[in-house]
Amino acid sequence: MVFVVAQYQSDMDGADRFMFWALVLLFVIMIGGTVLAVFGR
């Protein structure tokens, strides 16, 4: 995973950077939703 990210950032243009951060944001939202579902009861 880390290797993929490092390779990704080496030759990233604007669109790829947007897609990358969109995936990161989606991942964070998924994790946050899971944490809220588990601990928010």
Secondary structure, DSSP 4 states (H G I P E B T S, - for coil): -HHHHHHHHHT--HHHHHHHHHHHHHHHHHHHHHHHHHH--
